[in-house]
Amino acid sequence: MTSTINTLRRSRWPWQNSIQSRLIIVVLLVVLIPLISIFTLSFLQTADTLQQSAAADVQSLGTTVTKNLDQYLNQRRGDIQVLSHAEILWGLDNTPDIKIAYLKSYQAAYNAYDSFYIADLSGHIVAATDSTTGYQSDKDWFKNALNAQDAVLSDVYYLDTAKANVLTISAPIINDAGETLGVVAGNINVQKLIDIVGSTKIGNSGEVVIVNQKGLIVVDPDPNALFKDVNHLKGVQAALRGETATITDVNDDGNPALVYYTPDTGLENWIAFVNVPLTEVNAPVQALALRAALLGLIAILIIAVAVLFVARRIVRPIQQLTGVAGRLSAGDFTTPIPVSGADEIGQLANTFRIMGRELQGLVDTLEERVQSRTRDLATTIEVGRLANSIYSQQELLPQLVEFIRSKFDLYYTQIYLLDEAGRFALLRAGTGEVGQKLLERHHKLDLEETSLVARAVKTREAVVVSDTENNPSHKPNMLLPATRSETAIPLQIGDVVLGVLDMQANRPNTFTQENASVFEALAGQIAAVLRGAQAFDQVQAATTRAEAINERLTNETWGGYLDTLANGQQVGYEYDLEMPRPLSDQLNTASSEQVAEPIVVRGAQIGSIIVKNDDARFPLQQDDEELIQDTARLVAQALDQFRAFDEVKRSEENARSVQSFLDSIIENIPNMVFVKDAKDLRFISLNKAGEDLLGISRTTMIGKNDYDFYPQEQADWFTSKDREVLANDEMVDIPEELIQAAGGLTRYLHTKKIPIRDAQGHAAFLLGISEDITERKQAQAALVESERRYRQIIEEATDVVYTIDPAGFFTYISPSAKRLTGFSPDD
């Protein structure tokens, strides 16, 4: 134990265990920190200057490369611009062969192009120096040239006919009258651009990369890097936003680099991305750092030698006293301790002398306490083994409390468990006659009242009463008059309290704060095992309930199935070693020997196999009975599979019948019913009423959408309503919409559109129900017109027309009443 204490007192850092080492380190820090600071500031300033110079070089070289590339591309644009105005390209008398010959001569003269095209206004290739044919109207170089006045550049792309990556420069072909007659285009192999970029060296391994607006590499000295996506690089993202800067980032290979990026390249829709690996940029800085480190190391060595000489003279007395302390820590408390004076070191030596005397007294009593604690821990382990050997809570608790009482030589031990509401602590086990009496009374404690158990539950901590006679808050139990020491420890898992372990002794100070941790560990083991026992009891109960439910469901299932097969009669077969036949009503039981083996499916008996032996000379043996049992199990499995197959088949027939019934309902509904797919709104179903109304067969409708049958504007309106239904995931009621019906007639429909969801709750289909309300609208219009005419006749009549309600009051009087009576209808 002494060795362990000594180890704990020592630091894991050797220099912290020596005053001399600490003094040397402090002096070195005081001297070296200013010195290192000066070296560091000088180094950082020089390194910053070198890095700024490197950044300026990168920016300058990058600008040079992009200008060279811009100059080259502008020359090529000029070539194509001149070529586009050549009369031989637009002259009506010039054949394609003449134009091709001219293009080839142009190609040979400039030695910059892989191929040339001439396309008419529809995009059709009319002349080409390579094998390109067909229509190119969907190509960017063609569309951009038609909308431009000058030559335009395309993005870099892979050209199948050339088997290479190319850049196309195109321009509109314009005649002397200023009319655009077509497009001429020239393809430049990207390798020529790569040669321009690679001709300028940026350090030993730096490079210029050209990136398009999509974040893809279009020019790189490494041909394998073309079309690589570098959108993730910070420099590319910033340049695409129009920014120019030099930063430390990674290059397109993912290696740290000094990066200069800019969109101001003079190149259409391209940005320049210049990078030099940091290893190359930092090489001068690293060389400078090495020289500074060597000079600093020499200075540190000189200073360290001087400090070591001074420190040794200061700490020698302290080292002598440290040796005395080491002998004390090893257990030699009688070692002589020299006192060197009245200073701080002398006072420390005197303190060691006093500490030695006190430690000698402590060691004399330590062994006894260690032995006692060891016995308690061993007993706790035994209790845990007992608890882990019993699974049922009902068996566990009585044995547990008696084992604890006997092993710890206690007066009384009991365990309380909390009820489900946490209102009462219910006694579940107690030792001796007192425990039996309390259990018979169904003893419980109200947790709202004052008691050790209630206090342990509320505080979730052990409550210890070392001496009951000196503790006024302790309430004595008339059944346990000899209690002199008591502790109540909560049985808890995490923050959940399951109950309380209450232990009582007839000797004072049996339970103290010092040994409380032992009993808390014991309570923790009991709580864990108790939770397992509770779970075991719950699993057992659940298993029993599940088996009962399974047996009941199996009986119900097989009862209904057999009733269906037998139609109220007994179901069975007999086999006489020749052929199976239905079982007769009367079984012949006159056999001298027979064995009946139940047929059991999931715990429920559904029948029996009866084997009769009519030959008494060969009685059935154990092997025969085992064979019958195996046969019964195989028959049970086969029968359960046949039943499942029959029920599935019957369910499928029912489903087909229901589906046929639903289809019949939909087909005979007088309103139009249709279903569309939610993805592209194509018809997938249409009933007969819809065919009659639209005059279009369902075979024609299915697989098509509204744009295949209606004008653009009307189809757009139908589609917008469909999308509204699917987006809001709710029904839309369209009171009135116009549609072209059969025979070219215009019909008015009242339509409801409803989203149909799939199993995941997403709208997968759109159901539409449309009612033809044309006759209703016509009737309403006729009614309004009839009412208007009737009112006009009444108001123009010379006689007075009026109506009277059953009470004799006028409800209407025509305007002619004023002419005859002088009173207006209102009067």
JOMO-V259892 format. One record per residue. RES is the residue in one small letter. PHI is phi in whole degrees, 0 to 359 (NA if undefined). PSI is psi in whole degrees, 0 to 359 (999 if undefined). D_CENTER is the distance of its C-alpha to the mean C-alpha in whole Angstrom. Layout:
res=<RES | RES>
phi=<PHI | PHI>
psi=<PSI | PSI>
d_center=<D_CENTER | D_CENTER>
This chain:
res=<m | t | s | t | i | n | t | l | r | r | s | r | w | p | w | q | n | s | i | q | s | r | l | i | i | v | v | l | l | v | v | l | i | p | l | i | s | i | f | t | l | s | f | l | q | t | a | d | t | l | q | q | s | a | a | a | d | v | q | s | l | g | t | t | v | t | k | n | l | d | q | y | l | n | q | r | r | g | d | i | q | v | l | s | h | a | e | i | l | w | g | l | d | n | t | p | d | i | k | i | a | y | l | k | s | y | q | a | a | y | n | a | y | d | s | f | y | i | a | d | l | s | g | h | i | v | a | a | t | d | s | t | t | g | y | q | s | d | k | d | w | f | k | n | a | l | n | a | q | d | a | v | l | s | d | v | y | y | l | d | t | a | k | a | n | v | l | t | i | s | a | p | i | i | n | d | a | g | e | t | l | g | v | v | a | g | n | i | n | v | q | k | l | i | d | i | v | g | s | t | k | i | g | n | s | g | e | v | v | i | v | n | q | k | g | l | i | v | v | d | p | d | p | n | a | l | f | k | d | v | n | h | l | k | g | v | q | a | a | l | r | g | e | t | a | t | i | t | d | v | n | d | d | g | n | p | a | l | v | y | y | t | p | d | t | g | l | e | n | w | i | a | f | v | n | v | p | l | t | e | v | n | a | p | v | q | a | l | a | l | r | a | a | l | l | g | l | i | a | i | l | i | i | a | v | a | v | l | f | v | a | r | r | i | v | r | p | i | q | q | l | t | g | v | a | g | r | l | s | a | g | d | f | t | t | p | i | p | v | s | g | a | d | e | i | g | q | l | a | n | t | f | r | i | m | g | r | e | l | q | g | l | v | d | t | l | e | e | r | v | q | s | r | t | r | d | l | a | t | t | i | e | v | g | r | l | a | n | s | i | y | s | q | q | e | l | l | p | q | l | v | e | f | i | r | s | k | f | d | l | y | y | t | q | i | y | l | l | d | e | a | g | r | f | a | l | l | r | a | g | t | g | e | v | g | q | k | l | l | e | r | h | h | k | l | d | l | e | e | t | s | l | v | a | r | a | v | k | t | r | e | a | v | v | v | s | d | t | e | n | n | p | s | h | k | p | n | m | l | l | p | a | t | r | s | e | t | a | i | p | l | q | i | g | d | v | v | l | g | v | l | d | m | q | a | n | r | p | n | t | f | t | q | e | n | a | s | v | f | e | a | l | a | g | q | i | a | a | v | l | r | g | a | q | a | f | d | q | v | q | a | a | t | t | r | a | e | a | i | n | e | r | l | t | n | e | t | w | g | g | y | l | d | t | l | a | n | g | q | q | v | g | y | e | y | d | l | e | m | p | r | p | l | s | d | q | l | n | t | a | s | s | e | q | v | a | e | p | i | v | v | r | g | a | q | i | g | s | i | i | v | k | n | d | d | a | r | f | p | l | q | q | d | d | e | e | l | i | q | d | t | a | r | l | v | a | q | a | l | d | q | f | r | a | f | d | e | v | k | r | s | e | e | n | a | r | s | v | q | s | f | l | d | s | i | i | e | n | i | p | n | m | v | f | v | k | d | a | k | d | l | r | f | i | s | l | n | k | a | g | e | d | l | l | g | i | s | r | t | t | m | i | g | k | n | d | y | d | f | y | p | q | e | q | a | d | w | f | t | s | k | d | r | e | v | l | a | n | d | e | m | v | d | i | p | e | e | l | i | q | a | a | g | g | l | t | r | y | l | h | t | k | k | i | p | i | r | d | a | q | g | h | a | a | f | l | l | g | i | s | e | d | i | t | e | r | k | q | a | q | a | a | l | v | e | s | e | r | r | y | r | q | i | i | e | e | a | t | d | v | v | y | t | i | d | p | a | g | f | f | t | y | i | s | p | s | a | k | r | l | t | g | f | s | p | d | d>
phi=<NA | 299 | 298 | 296 | 299 | 299 | 294 | 292 | 283 | 275 | 277 | 284 | 260 | 305 | 293 | 282 | 266 | 225 | 296 | 301 | 295 | 295 | 297 | 299 | 295 | 297 | 297 | 300 | 296 | 297 | 277 | 279 | 302 | 299 | 297 | 295 | 299 | 296 | 301 | 295 | 298 | 297 | 297 | 295 | 296 | 295 | 296 | 296 | 298 | 297 | 292 | 296 | 297 | 297 | 296 | 295 | 297 | 299 | 295 | 295 | 294 | 298 | 296 | 298 | 297 | 293 | 293 | 299 | 294 | 295 | 297 | 297 | 291 | 295 | 298 | 292 | 296 | 296 | 303 | 292 | 298 | 294 | 299 | 294 | 261 | 292 | 297 | 294 | 281 | 249 | 296 | 290 | 272 | 273 | 280 | 303 | 296 | 297 | 294 | 296 | 299 | 294 | 296 | 293 | 295 | 296 | 296 | 290 | 291 | 263 | 50 | 236 | 242 | 277 | 196 | 232 | 234 | 229 | 237 | 281 | 295 | 272 | 93 | 281 | 286 | 258 | 202 | 205 | 276 | 237 | 270 | 292 | 220 | 82 | 261 | 239 | 294 | 270 | 277 | 298 | 296 | 285 | 295 | 292 | 292 | 298 | 264 | 240 | 259 | 244 | 292 | 234 | 257 | 269 | 282 | 288 | 208 | 270 | 257 | 297 | 294 | 267 | 54 | 204 | 274 | 227 | 238 | 258 | 250 | 227 | 209 | 288 | 274 | 238 | 274 | 294 | 277 | 83 | 270 | 274 | 252 | 170 | 223 | 248 | 221 | 235 | 259 | 252 | 295 | 299 | 300 | 296 | 291 | 295 | 296 | 295 | 296 | 283 | 287 | 257 | 273 | 247 | 71 | 272 | 223 | 285 | 204 | 251 | 239 | 256 | 238 | 273 | 293 | 274 | 81 | 252 | 288 | 245 | 221 | 206 | 304 | 265 | 301 | 290 | 271 | 300 | 67 | 287 | 279 | 240 | 299 | 286 | 284 | 298 | 297 | 296 | 300 | 292 | 295 | 295 | 274 | 93 | 265 | 230 | 193 | 242 | 224 | 263 | 213 | 245 | 274 | 291 | 269 | 87 | 262 | 302 | 205 | 273 | 241 | 246 | 227 | 200 | 271 | 274 | 256 | 79 | 262 | 291 | 63 | 239 | 233 | 261 | 226 | 257 | 220 | 232 | 305 | 299 | 300 | 283 | 295 | 274 | 302 | 298 | 295 | 292 | 296 | 298 | 297 | 296 | 296 | 295 | 294 | 295 | 295 | 295 | 297 | 297 | 295 | 296 | 297 | 297 | 293 | 297 | 297 | 293 | 293 | 298 | 297 | 291 | 294 | 297 | 290 | 276 | 262 | 300 | 299 | 294 | 295 | 297 | 291 | 295 | 297 | 299 | 297 | 296 | 293 | 297 | 293 | 277 | 106 | 271 | 278 | 259 | 297 | 291 | 242 | 289 | 253 | 269 | 158 | 263 | 281 | 299 | 292 | 296 | 295 | 296 | 296 | 295 | 296 | 298 | 297 | 295 | 297 | 297 | 296 | 292 | 295 | 299 | 291 | 292 | 296 | 299 | 257 | 292 | 299 | 296 | 293 | 295 | 298 | 298 | 295 | 296 | 298 | 298 | 293 | 298 | 296 | 300 | 295 | 296 | 298 | 297 | 295 | 299 | 297 | 284 | 270 | 239 | 263 | 276 | 297 | 296 | 276 | 292 | 297 | 300 | 293 | 293 | 294 | 292 | 295 | 296 | 299 | 287 | 290 | 265 | 54 | 260 | 279 | 200 | 222 | 211 | 233 | 255 | 240 | 282 | 286 | 297 | 277 | 71 | 265 | 232 | 258 | 261 | 289 | 243 | 199 | 209 | 270 | 67 | 293 | 298 | 298 | 295 | 296 | 295 | 293 | 295 | 278 | 57 | 297 | 211 | 243 | 282 | 287 | 276 | 268 | 270 | 195 | 298 | 297 | 298 | 295 | 297 | 294 | 290 | 275 | 57 | 224 | 292 | 253 | 243 | 243 | 292 | 223 | 293 | 289 | 258 | 238 | 293 | 279 | 282 | 258 | 289 | 254 | 299 | 280 | 231 | 288 | 269 | 294 | 239 | 211 | 213 | 219 | 238 | 239 | 292 | 265 | 224 | 242 | 67 | 261 | 262 | 268 | 270 | 179 | 219 | 263 | 247 | 235 | 229 | 234 | 264 | 236 | 293 | 63 | 294 | 249 | 224 | 293 | 290 | 263 | 297 | 296 | 296 | 287 | 293 | 296 | 299 | 296 | 297 | 296 | 298 | 298 | 297 | 291 | 296 | 297 | 295 | 295 | 299 | 296 | 298 | 298 | 294 | 294 | 299 | 296 | 295 | 296 | 299 | 296 | 296 | 296 | 295 | 295 | 298 | 294 | 295 | 296 | 296 | 299 | 295 | 296 | 288 | 298 | 295 | 294 | 293 | 299 | 294 | 291 | 269 | 55 | 89 | 259 | 287 | 254 | 185 | 220 | 233 | 226 | 252 | 72 | 247 | 200 | 282 | 214 | 305 | 290 | 288 | 296 | 249 | 278 | 276 | 256 | 280 | 295 | 289 | 210 | 208 | 234 | 249 | 244 | 293 | 262 | 243 | 239 | 49 | 85 | 247 | 277 | 250 | 175 | 213 | 252 | 248 | 250 | 254 | 244 | 272 | 254 | 292 | 290 | 236 | 294 | 291 | 260 | 297 | 299 | 296 | 295 | 295 | 297 | 296 | 296 | 297 | 297 | 297 | 294 | 295 | 297 | 299 | 296 | 295 | 297 | 294 | 292 | 298 | 297 | 298 | 296 | 298 | 291 | 296 | 297 | 294 | 294 | 295 | 296 | 297 | 296 | 295 | 294 | 296 | 296 | 296 | 295 | 296 | 300 | 295 | 298 | 297 | 295 | 261 | 295 | 289 | 269 | 288 | 236 | 221 | 229 | 240 | 284 | 292 | 287 | 237 | 58 | 267 | 293 | 238 | 200 | 206 | 272 | 295 | 299 | 293 | 298 | 296 | 290 | 274 | 73 | 233 | 288 | 293 | 295 | 284 | 286 | 296 | 92 | 240 | 240 | 296 | 291 | 279 | 231 | 236 | 300 | 305 | 296 | 291 | 296 | 299 | 293 | 301 | 295 | 297 | 294 | 300 | 295 | 297 | 298 | 290 | 290 | 274 | 55 | 208 | 292 | 241 | 257 | 254 | 300 | 204 | 212 | 267 | 208 | 277 | 262 | 301 | 78 | 78 | 279 | 269 | 239 | 259 | 238 | 256 | 241 | 239 | 243 | 231 | 283 | 252 | 267 | 271 | 295 | 272 | 86 | 265 | 292 | 252 | 222 | 236 | 261 | 238 | 233 | 239 | 252 | 283 | 250 | 299 | 298 | 296 | 296 | 296 | 295 | 296 | 296 | 295 | 296 | 297 | 295 | 296 | 295 | 297 | 295 | 298 | 295 | 296 | 297 | 296 | 291 | 265 | 291 | 279 | 276 | 275 | 244 | 211 | 228 | 231 | 278 | 301 | 272 | 93 | 264 | 291 | 252 | 202 | 222 | 289 | 299 | 294 | 294 | 293 | 293 | 269 | 247 | 83 | 252 | 281 | 306 | 292 | 294>
psi=<323 | 317 | 321 | 316 | 318 | 320 | 321 | 331 | 338 | 146 | 155 | 349 | 117 | 320 | 340 | 348 | 6 | 124 | 321 | 317 | 317 | 320 | 316 | 316 | 319 | 313 | 317 | 319 | 319 | 323 | 319 | 330 | 311 | 319 | 314 | 323 | 317 | 313 | 317 | 315 | 317 | 317 | 317 | 320 | 315 | 317 | 321 | 320 | 316 | 319 | 321 | 321 | 318 | 320 | 320 | 320 | 317 | 316 | 318 | 313 | 322 | 320 | 320 | 315 | 315 | 327 | 319 | 317 | 320 | 319 | 317 | 315 | 325 | 323 | 318 | 323 | 323 | 321 | 310 | 324 | 318 | 317 | 325 | 339 | 4 | 129 | 332 | 337 | 328 | 358 | 135 | 336 | 354 | 124 | 165 | 324 | 321 | 318 | 319 | 318 | 320 | 318 | 321 | 322 | 322 | 319 | 318 | 327 | 322 | 337 | 38 | 350 | 145 | 326 | 163 | 151 | 155 | 124 | 143 | 184 | 340 | 357 | 4 | 130 | 118 | 342 | 139 | 144 | 356 | 201 | 12 | 131 | 182 | 198 | 136 | 23 | 342 | 358 | 144 | 322 | 328 | 312 | 319 | 324 | 322 | 329 | 9 | 163 | 333 | 179 | 141 | 154 | 140 | 174 | 164 | 138 | 166 | 125 | 118 | 318 | 329 | 347 | 42 | 164 | 129 | 165 | 126 | 129 | 125 | 156 | 151 | 141 | 118 | 130 | 185 | 336 | 0 | 14 | 139 | 121 | 348 | 201 | 137 | 139 | 144 | 136 | 126 | 126 | 132 | 337 | 328 | 321 | 323 | 323 | 321 | 313 | 318 | 349 | 340 | 120 | 133 | 92 | 208 | 326 | 13 | 164 | 158 | 130 | 135 | 130 | 138 | 181 | 344 | 359 | 21 | 141 | 127 | 340 | 123 | 138 | 336 | 106 | 333 | 346 | 355 | 140 | 14 | 135 | 117 | 28 | 335 | 346 | 136 | 321 | 319 | 315 | 317 | 318 | 323 | 336 | 1 | 14 | 155 | 128 | 167 | 122 | 169 | 118 | 204 | 153 | 185 | 347 | 359 | 10 | 146 | 138 | 159 | 120 | 130 | 128 | 146 | 143 | 352 | 69 | 348 | 358 | 138 | 118 | 22 | 154 | 152 | 139 | 99 | 130 | 143 | 128 | 139 | 331 | 323 | 321 | 320 | 357 | 312 | 322 | 321 | 323 | 318 | 318 | 322 | 316 | 318 | 323 | 321 | 317 | 318 | 321 | 320 | 317 | 320 | 319 | 318 | 315 | 321 | 321 | 318 | 318 | 322 | 320 | 315 | 320 | 324 | 323 | 334 | 323 | 0 | 315 | 324 | 324 | 324 | 317 | 330 | 323 | 320 | 317 | 324 | 320 | 325 | 315 | 337 | 356 | 0 | 84 | 355 | 5 | 139 | 140 | 107 | 140 | 117 | 357 | 190 | 7 | 190 | 325 | 321 | 320 | 322 | 321 | 320 | 323 | 321 | 322 | 315 | 317 | 324 | 318 | 318 | 321 | 325 | 320 | 325 | 320 | 327 | 329 | 352 | 319 | 321 | 317 | 324 | 316 | 317 | 315 | 324 | 318 | 317 | 318 | 320 | 319 | 321 | 320 | 320 | 319 | 318 | 322 | 317 | 315 | 323 | 347 | 353 | 129 | 326 | 132 | 323 | 325 | 329 | 307 | 313 | 317 | 326 | 312 | 322 | 322 | 317 | 317 | 315 | 321 | 323 | 5 | 56 | 166 | 317 | 143 | 140 | 157 | 128 | 144 | 143 | 145 | 174 | 328 | 349 | 23 | 325 | 151 | 117 | 129 | 126 | 343 | 139 | 152 | 154 | 193 | 325 | 315 | 321 | 318 | 316 | 324 | 321 | 330 | 356 | 51 | 138 | 157 | 134 | 120 | 351 | 346 | 175 | 122 | 162 | 320 | 313 | 321 | 319 | 321 | 316 | 317 | 343 | 32 | 157 | 137 | 120 | 127 | 102 | 319 | 111 | 331 | 336 | 13 | 102 | 339 | 351 | 132 | 116 | 152 | 125 | 333 | 345 | 69 | 340 | 7 | 125 | 344 | 138 | 147 | 141 | 121 | 126 | 139 | 104 | 149 | 108 | 237 | 4 | 121 | 121 | 328 | 200 | 135 | 117 | 123 | 138 | 141 | 154 | 15 | 134 | 154 | 21 | 321 | 125 | 172 | 334 | 319 | 7 | 327 | 328 | 313 | 333 | 321 | 321 | 316 | 323 | 319 | 316 | 319 | 316 | 315 | 324 | 318 | 320 | 321 | 318 | 317 | 321 | 314 | 319 | 321 | 319 | 315 | 318 | 322 | 316 | 316 | 319 | 319 | 319 | 316 | 318 | 318 | 319 | 315 | 322 | 317 | 317 | 317 | 311 | 328 | 313 | 322 | 315 | 322 | 321 | 320 | 316 | 347 | 46 | 353 | 167 | 139 | 124 | 162 | 152 | 151 | 121 | 30 | 4 | 305 | 150 | 147 | 157 | 146 | 132 | 162 | 325 | 119 | 140 | 106 | 18 | 3 | 148 | 335 | 137 | 152 | 130 | 119 | 123 | 147 | 113 | 129 | 116 | 48 | 353 | 133 | 125 | 354 | 193 | 153 | 122 | 120 | 122 | 137 | 107 | 353 | 103 | 344 | 336 | 80 | 155 | 133 | 176 | 322 | 322 | 317 | 320 | 323 | 320 | 319 | 316 | 321 | 320 | 320 | 318 | 321 | 319 | 316 | 316 | 316 | 320 | 324 | 318 | 318 | 316 | 320 | 316 | 318 | 322 | 317 | 318 | 322 | 321 | 319 | 318 | 319 | 319 | 322 | 316 | 317 | 319 | 321 | 315 | 318 | 321 | 320 | 311 | 320 | 328 | 1 | 133 | 345 | 155 | 130 | 128 | 157 | 135 | 152 | 135 | 337 | 305 | 10 | 39 | 144 | 134 | 353 | 146 | 132 | 178 | 322 | 324 | 320 | 315 | 320 | 315 | 338 | 23 | 132 | 154 | 329 | 329 | 323 | 318 | 133 | 356 | 168 | 185 | 331 | 343 | 349 | 338 | 160 | 160 | 312 | 316 | 320 | 322 | 320 | 315 | 315 | 321 | 321 | 319 | 314 | 326 | 318 | 312 | 324 | 317 | 350 | 43 | 160 | 143 | 128 | 117 | 101 | 328 | 131 | 147 | 146 | 147 | 114 | 189 | 142 | 9 | 10 | 148 | 127 | 149 | 132 | 143 | 113 | 140 | 129 | 130 | 133 | 136 | 121 | 153 | 189 | 334 | 2 | 8 | 147 | 114 | 333 | 165 | 121 | 130 | 135 | 119 | 130 | 130 | 111 | 20 | 310 | 323 | 316 | 320 | 320 | 320 | 318 | 318 | 322 | 317 | 317 | 320 | 319 | 322 | 314 | 320 | 316 | 322 | 319 | 316 | 314 | 335 | 357 | 146 | 333 | 160 | 128 | 130 | 165 | 148 | 138 | 172 | 341 | 356 | 11 | 144 | 133 | 341 | 140 | 131 | 159 | 337 | 349 | 326 | 324 | 327 | 327 | 344 | 357 | 138 | 160 | 326 | 323 | 999>
d_center=<52 | 54 | 53 | 49 | 50 | 52 | 48 | 46 | 49 | 48 | 46 | 44 | 45 | 49 | 50 | 49 | 51 | 54 | 56 | 58 | 54 | 53 | 56 | 56 | 52 | 53 | 56 | 54 | 52 | 54 | 56 | 53 | 51 | 53 | 54 | 50 | 50 | 52 | 52 | 48 | 49 | 51 | 49 | 46 | 48 | 50 | 46 | 45 | 48 | 48 | 44 | 45 | 48 | 45 | 43 | 46 | 47 | 44 | 44 | 48 | 47 | 44 | 46 | 49 | 47 | 46 | 49 | 51 | 48 | 48 | 52 | 52 | 50 | 52 | 55 | 53 | 53 | 56 | 57 | 55 | 57 | 60 | 60 | 58 | 62 | 64 | 66 | 66 | 62 | 63 | 67 | 67 | 70 | 68 | 66 | 63 | 64 | 66 | 63 | 61 | 64 | 64 | 60 | 61 | 64 | 61 | 59 | 61 | 63 | 59 | 58 | 54 | 53 | 52 | 53 | 54 | 53 | 55 | 53 | 55 | 53 | 51 | 50 | 52 | 53 | 57 | 57 | 55 | 56 | 54 | 53 | 50 | 51 | 50 | 48 | 46 | 46 | 42 | 42 | 41 | 44 | 46 | 45 | 45 | 49 | 50 | 48 | 50 | 54 | 53 | 51 | 48 | 45 | 42 | 39 | 39 | 38 | 39 | 42 | 43 | 47 | 47 | 44 | 43 | 41 | 43 | 44 | 46 | 48 | 50 | 52 | 54 | 57 | 60 | 64 | 66 | 66 | 63 | 61 | 58 | 58 | 55 | 53 | 54 | 51 | 51 | 49 | 48 | 47 | 44 | 46 | 48 | 46 | 44 | 48 | 49 | 45 | 46 | 50 | 49 | 48 | 46 | 46 | 46 | 43 | 42 | 41 | 41 | 38 | 38 | 35 | 35 | 33 | 30 | 29 | 31 | 33 | 37 | 39 | 39 | 41 | 39 | 39 | 36 | 34 | 35 | 32 | 30 | 27 | 27 | 25 | 23 | 26 | 27 | 31 | 30 | 28 | 31 | 34 | 32 | 32 | 36 | 36 | 38 | 38 | 38 | 35 | 34 | 31 | 30 | 32 | 31 | 31 | 28 | 31 | 32 | 35 | 37 | 36 | 38 | 37 | 39 | 39 | 43 | 44 | 46 | 44 | 42 | 39 | 38 | 37 | 39 | 37 | 39 | 38 | 39 | 38 | 38 | 40 | 42 | 42 | 42 | 45 | 48 | 46 | 45 | 49 | 50 | 48 | 49 | 53 | 52 | 50 | 54 | 56 | 54 | 54 | 58 | 58 | 56 | 58 | 61 | 60 | 58 | 62 | 63 | 61 | 61 | 65 | 65 | 62 | 64 | 67 | 65 | 63 | 65 | 66 | 63 | 62 | 65 | 64 | 61 | 62 | 64 | 60 | 59 | 62 | 61 | 58 | 59 | 61 | 64 | 65 | 69 | 68 | 71 | 69 | 71 | 71 | 72 | 73 | 72 | 69 | 65 | 65 | 68 | 67 | 63 | 66 | 67 | 64 | 63 | 67 | 66 | 62 | 64 | 66 | 63 | 61 | 64 | 64 | 60 | 60 | 63 | 61 | 57 | 58 | 59 | 56 | 54 | 55 | 55 | 51 | 51 | 52 | 50 | 47 | 48 | 49 | 45 | 44 | 47 | 45 | 42 | 43 | 45 | 42 | 40 | 42 | 42 | 40 | 41 | 41 | 45 | 46 | 44 | 45 | 49 | 49 | 47 | 49 | 52 | 51 | 50 | 53 | 55 | 54 | 54 | 57 | 56 | 58 | 55 | 52 | 49 | 46 | 44 | 41 | 40 | 40 | 37 | 38 | 38 | 42 | 44 | 44 | 46 | 48 | 47 | 49 | 52 | 54 | 58 | 60 | 59 | 55 | 57 | 58 | 55 | 53 | 56 | 56 | 52 | 52 | 49 | 49 | 48 | 45 | 46 | 49 | 50 | 50 | 49 | 46 | 45 | 45 | 43 | 40 | 40 | 40 | 38 | 40 | 43 | 47 | 50 | 53 | 55 | 59 | 59 | 62 | 61 | 58 | 59 | 56 | 56 | 57 | 59 | 59 | 63 | 61 | 61 | 63 | 63 | 60 | 60 | 56 | 53 | 49 | 46 | 43 | 40 | 38 | 34 | 31 | 29 | 30 | 31 | 35 | 36 | 40 | 42 | 45 | 48 | 51 | 54 | 57 | 61 | 61 | 60 | 57 | 56 | 53 | 52 | 49 | 50 | 49 | 46 | 43 | 45 | 45 | 41 | 40 | 42 | 40 | 37 | 38 | 39 | 36 | 34 | 36 | 37 | 33 | 33 | 36 | 35 | 32 | 35 | 37 | 34 | 33 | 37 | 37 | 34 | 35 | 38 | 37 | 35 | 38 | 40 | 38 | 37 | 41 | 42 | 39 | 41 | 44 | 44 | 42 | 45 | 48 | 47 | 46 | 50 | 51 | 50 | 52 | 55 | 56 | 57 | 59 | 58 | 56 | 57 | 58 | 61 | 62 | 65 | 64 | 65 | 63 | 61 | 62 | 61 | 62 | 65 | 66 | 68 | 66 | 69 | 69 | 72 | 71 | 72 | 68 | 65 | 61 | 58 | 55 | 52 | 49 | 46 | 43 | 40 | 42 | 45 | 48 | 49 | 52 | 54 | 56 | 59 | 61 | 65 | 67 | 71 | 72 | 73 | 74 | 70 | 69 | 65 | 63 | 60 | 59 | 59 | 58 | 55 | 55 | 55 | 52 | 50 | 51 | 50 | 47 | 46 | 48 | 46 | 43 | 44 | 45 | 42 | 41 | 43 | 43 | 39 | 40 | 43 | 40 | 38 | 41 | 42 | 39 | 38 | 42 | 41 | 38 | 40 | 43 | 41 | 39 | 43 | 44 | 41 | 42 | 46 | 45 | 43 | 46 | 48 | 47 | 49 | 47 | 45 | 41 | 39 | 35 | 33 | 30 | 27 | 26 | 30 | 32 | 34 | 37 | 36 | 38 | 42 | 44 | 48 | 48 | 46 | 48 | 52 | 50 | 49 | 52 | 49 | 48 | 45 | 45 | 45 | 43 | 40 | 37 | 39 | 38 | 40 | 41 | 43 | 45 | 45 | 46 | 44 | 44 | 44 | 41 | 39 | 40 | 38 | 35 | 34 | 35 | 33 | 30 | 30 | 30 | 27 | 25 | 26 | 25 | 29 | 32 | 35 | 39 | 41 | 44 | 46 | 46 | 48 | 48 | 51 | 51 | 54 | 57 | 56 | 56 | 54 | 52 | 50 | 47 | 45 | 42 | 38 | 35 | 32 | 29 | 28 | 24 | 23 | 21 | 18 | 20 | 20 | 23 | 25 | 28 | 31 | 34 | 37 | 40 | 43 | 47 | 50 | 51 | 54 | 57 | 56 | 56 | 59 | 61 | 59 | 61 | 64 | 64 | 64 | 66 | 69 | 68 | 69 | 72 | 73 | 73 | 75 | 78 | 78 | 78 | 81 | 83 | 86 | 86 | 84 | 81 | 79 | 77 | 78 | 75 | 76 | 77 | 80 | 78 | 77 | 74 | 75 | 78 | 79 | 80 | 83 | 84 | 85 | 87 | 89 | 89 | 88 | 85 | 81 | 79 | 77 | 80>
